[in-house]
Amino acid sequence: MFNFYWGILFVLVNFVFFLLCYRQFGKAGMYAWIGVMTVLANIQVTKTIEMFTIVMTLGNTANATLFLATDLLNEKYGPKEARRAVWFGFFTLIMTTVLMQLVLVFEPQGDMTMQHAMESIFGLMPRIAIGSLTAYFISQFLDVKLFSIIKQKFDKPNQLWIRSNVSTGLSQLADSFVFCFIAFAFVFPWDVWFEIFITTYVIKLIVSIASTPFLYWARNIRTREW
């Protein structure tokens, strides 16, 4: 049960930092958030945990806040700004992956502890990064498009939860499938792969639904635009 209670705290801390980032830095803060979280999600996903006898990867909360950020940008600044933020996150992940692969090639001096530690994390990144880049590209642009379409029918301020949850729920389904297929297909037996896919999607969906009050809160925050 420790992981469950710690997980709740972990999710809340993520949401609090999300609100602080937007409160202090406004639209620019959401760009920064998306850039940071695309990288952190791919680092966190290398760690597996067990919760209620189910093995799952971390990174789901970071991923969910990416959708939270693009939905907020779409709601307050329009789809153009949301798409620009998606491109920024795409660039950030490519840049980090390339730079860290170059870093690993350097010959280390003395103690190899840090080299091995970095290889354990960033040596896994190419396949995970390819899966993440593809899933990110498809799901985030899908989310922006769906949010805009749904907003045409459900455009009232109090219907934000419909716009956000429907667009995010469908987009995260695409995100989970594409990422799991590229990153884990033919690595695990198909029954294990399916379990990873389902648990990944369900956790993301739960976190996204739980984030809805924070999205309403963020929409009403008066920010300091940079």
Secondary structure, 3 states (H helix, E strand, C coil): CHHHHHHHHHHHHHHHHHHHHHHHHHHHHHHHHHHHHHHHHHHHCCCEEEECCEEEECCHHHHHHHHHHHHHHHHHHCHHHHHHHHHHHHHHHHHHHHHHHHHHHCCCCCCCHHHHHHHHHHCCHHHHHHHHHHHHHHHHHHHHHHHHHHHHHCCCHHHHHHHHHHHHHHHHHHHHHHHHHHHHECCECHHHHHHHHHHHHHHHHHHHHHCHHHHHHHHCCCCCCC
